[in-house]
Amino acid sequence: MSRHVAIITDSTAYLPQQAMERHGITAVPLTVVLGDTALEEGTEISARSVAHALQKRRPVTTSRPAPEVFAAAYRAAAESGAEGVVSLHLSAEFSGTYDAALLAAREAPVPVRVVDTGMVAMALGFCALAAADTASAGGTLDEAVAAAEKRAAGTAAFFYVDTLDYLRRGGRIGAAQALLGSALAVKPLLQLVDGRIDLREKVRTASRAVARLEEIALTHAGTTPVDIAVHHLATPDRAADLAGHLRERVPNLGELHVSEVGAVIGAHTGPGLLGVVVSARLEG
């Protein structure tokens, strides 16, 4: 990574640890509150623990990092030689993380550009990788931000959940509010639109929903060079099958990541989540 520009994101990017180390990316953790206990995502609580708690109907909430945590990350970057920081975060529609980063940036010892990517999970992760690639090539602060924003513009995320109930509880379903009530019996396919979760389609069975998710991803990928991420919660076999089909059927596939989401996203989607992120590769 360039010593001039450091890349910081948050734990909801769900970047593979190897990729973070290779690109020198730092992830600031969000918090999951299980009952009366606050736990850091990624180190102190797993998605499986959250899924179990949800199934037992235990209270589970999430919270943003404190501005002081971001301030410490910005100081550490400066002390390591960075002359500027690009701080990329999940959609401000979902969390106050972006606002916390903005507060910390005001007092940072080096210039910090805080970006609301409008994304989450590897849709955010791909943005961080694009910024890191630009920084590694000697790009400026503005160039790294531009690369992240361009990657975001070419990225789409689609996902299936077994029930809308968990999204409803957390107030994260946006336009899908219209589905509540009788629609809780259907299998919804959702997508990220302008940083919010919107309904794409309603499907009657889980098997049809998974098949349709695959077709949507294929259509979106088209014949352009793309990277893809498949996310899941407590459904590894279903995710592996979907990834295998996409590997065979996407003609210009670059990287393919398969991973379980973390505790924060798991707290709002519940077990059974299956998601696909399709991200157009940047030229050069």
Number of C-alpha atoms within 10 A of each C-alpha: 19 20 16 19 29 29 31 26 26 29 26 26 24 24 25 13 10 9 12 19 12 10 21 18 20 18 23 25 23 22 23 24 19 19 11 9 9 16 19 20 23 19 8 11 19 19 22 19 14 28 22 14 17 20 11 9 9 12 13 22 18 21 17 20 22 19 18 13 15 26 21 14 20 29 15 13 24 21 12 12 13 20 19 23 25 25 29 30 32 26 21 17 17 20 17 17 25 24 18 19 30 19 16 20 21 12 13 19 16 18 18 24 18 22 20 19 24 22 30 24 26 29 29 29 28 28 31 34 23 23 33 29 19 21 26 19 11 16 18 18 22 15 14 29 27 16 22 27 21 17 24 22 15 15 25 21 24 23 25 26 25 21 19 25 17 19 21 16 14 15 12 20 24 15 11 19 16 11 16 13 10 8 15 13 16 19 22 25 23 21 21 21 15 12 17 19 21 19 21 14 15 16 16 11 13 16 12 12 23 22 11 16 22 20 13 15 21 17 11 18 24 12 12 14 17 23 20 29 21 25 26 26 26 19 14 16 10 17 22 16 11 21 21 12 12 21 16 9 12 20 15 14 20 15 13 16 16 19 19 21 27 23 30 27 21 25 28 25 30 26 23 19 23 27 29 29 28 25 27 22 20 13 5 3
